[in-house]
Amino acid sequence: MARVLVIGDTHCPAMDLGYPNFLEEMAEQWETDTVVHIGDVVDWASISYHEKMPGFDNPALEYQKALDQVQMLYKLFPKATVMTGNHDDLPRRQMTTVGLPEECLVDYNYLWQTPGWDWRPRYASYNIDGVLYRHGDCGRGGKYAALNNAMDNFNSYVQGHTHSLSGVNYYRNEGGRVFGMNVGCGVDHDQLAMYYARRYNAKPILGCGIVLDGEYAYWEPYNGIA
């Protein structure tokens, strides 16, 4: 049975600079032994399908800045499972758009210098102690997304992707009890890469998830520089 730390979307290089220290504190406080990054480790604003702001870094500079932040996480958590998110997978998506073959894609462990991380394919699910972990860009969306996905699968379910949703909800019927957890994120909303989201009323909620033995789930809020 595992004590899991669930890292929210970080969108490096737009990660809040205090978020790694917060994660380290939560790992120590809860004595976790397993780490899952719920996805969107990096942002790739410079090659996204969103409109580009004039101040955006070029892809090479964004990559270097993102790599520096990814390495901050990697040094703290050299063993982790990563649920590849839609932003992580932008190189593959752009290759598909222009018709390049799969052989042109660099392995994400090589790209981000994370040999100890297990990058799962986009849309994959990962089962720990009967709990499903997914990035969250498939299945149900909207309010109570994780709970609705848990009910659809009748399986406890943890997801990220939607920065403005966080917390844990439980559901029970005659077959037993399940929970759905939205992890929130670890992004700095003031970064230019997050500009596309500023038109929404909903704002990011920063925090992380804790899952114990597949039975109990907790969401921990992050309120500022740790």
N, C-alpha and C positions, 0 to 999 in steps of 0.2 A: 504494500500500500504506500502511496506517495503523498508527500506534502508539497503541493505545487504552487510556485510563484508564477502568475500570469502577467506578463508585461504587455501593456497597451500599445496601440499604434504610436510609433515614435517619429516617423517621417523625417529622418535625418537628411539634411542638416538643420531641420526646423524643430529639433527636440529641445524641450526646456532643459537648460543646463543643469538644473538641480535635480532632474528626474532620476538620473543614475544613482545619486546618493540616497534618494528616497527609496529606490528599489533595494539597494543594499541594506538599508535599515529594516525594511519589511522582511527581507529574507532572513536576517538575523533574528528579528523579533518573533517570527513565526516558525523558525527553525526549518525552513523549506529544504528539500533535497532534490527537487526537480524544477526545471525552468522551461516555460513555454512562452515564446514571443508570439503574440496573436497575429502579427503580420503588419504590413506597411512599415517595415523597418526603415526604409528610405522613401523619399518623396519623388525624386526625379521630375521636379517642376519644369525643368528646362526642356524635357522631351515629352511632357504630358500632352493630352488632347485638349486641355484647357487653353484659353487665350493666354498669351505670354505678356507679362508686364514688362515695360521698358527697362526696369532695374534688375531683371532676372540675371543670375550668373549664367555663363555658357555651360554646356554639359561637362566639360573637363574640370572647370572650377567647382561646379556643384558636386561632382563626384568626389573631388579631393576633400571638400568640406564635410560631405556625408561620411566618407571613409573615416575621418578623424572622430566623428561622433559614434559611428558603429564600433570603432575600436575601444571607445570608452565603455560601451556595454560589454564588449567581448572580454575585456580584461577582468570585469567583475563576474561575468557568467560565461566561462569558456566552454561549458557544456549546456546546450539548449536545443530545443526543437522549435523551428520557425515555420509558422503557417503562412506561406508566401501570399502576400496581398496583391491587390490590383495595382498599387503603385510600385511595389517591388518588381512586378512582372512587366513593367513598361518596356524594357528592352525587347522582351519576347513579343509583346503586343505590336511594337513598332516594326519589328522584323516581319511579322505576319502581314502588316499593312503594306509594306513594300515588296513582300514576296521573297524574302531571303530564306535560305534553308536552315533547318535546325542546327546544322553543324557550325554555323557562324556564331552561335550564342556561347558566351563564356560562362562556365559554371559559377553559380553565385558564391560558393565558398571561396573560389579563386578571386572573384571580382572584389569581394568585401573582406578577404583575408581572415576568414572565420572557419578554419579547418575542423574545429570541434562542434560546429553547429550542424544540425540535421535540417536542411531546408526541404520542407515538403512541397509538392507541386501545388499550384494555385487550385482552389476549390477542394483540396484534400481535407479529410477529417482525420484527427488523431485521437485515439482512445487511450485514456489512462484511467484505470480503475472503474471502467464503465462510463466515464464522462467523455463526451465528444467535444473536441476543440476545433474550431474553424475560424477563418478570418472574418467571415460575415458578409461577403459580397455575393452570396448565393442563398437560396432559401428565403425565409420571411424577412421583411424589413420593417421599418416604422417603429412606433412605440411598442415596447415589450417584445422586441424582435427575438431576443434570446429565449424568453419564456415561450413564445409562439413556436419557435423551432424545436424547443424541448418537448412541447406538447405534440407537435406533428410527428416527431420521431419517437415519442415516449421514451426519452433518454435525456439525462441531464446534459446541458449544452452550454458552452462558453464561447463567446465571440467578441470581436472588436468591430472595426470598420466605421461604425457610427460614433463620431467623437462626442456627441452631445448626450449619449445614453450611458448610464452606469447603474450598477446595483444588482441585487439578486432577488429573484422571485421564485417561490415554490408552488408546485401544483401536485395534487394528489387525487387519485381515483382508486377503484377497487384493486387495480393492478400494482399500486405502490406509489411512491413519491419521486418526483424529479424536480430539478431546479434549472433555471435559466439565468446566466450571468452575462451582462454587458460590461466590458472591462473599462470603457472609457479610453483615455489616451494619455500621452505624455508630450504633447506638442506645445510650442510657444506660438500662441495665436497671433502675435504681432509680427511674426516673420512674413516676408513678402510671399513666400511659397504658399502660405495659407490664405492669400488674398481672395481666392476663388470662393471661400466659405464666408467671407465677411458680409455678404448680402443676406445671409440667413439670420433670423432672430435667435435661433439656438446656437449656443457657444460651447466650446470644448469643456469637458469635465475631466480633470486629470486625476489619475489614480491607478491602482493595479488590483489584480484579483488574487485570492488565496483559496485553494481547494484542498481539503483534507480528506484523505482516504476515500475519495469519490463520493462522500456522503454530505459534507458540510462545505458551504461556500461563503466567502466573505469578500466584501469590496472595501478597499482602503483608500480614502481620499488623500490627495496630495495638494497642499494649500499654498505652496510657494517654495522658494529656494531652501533646500534642505541643508 
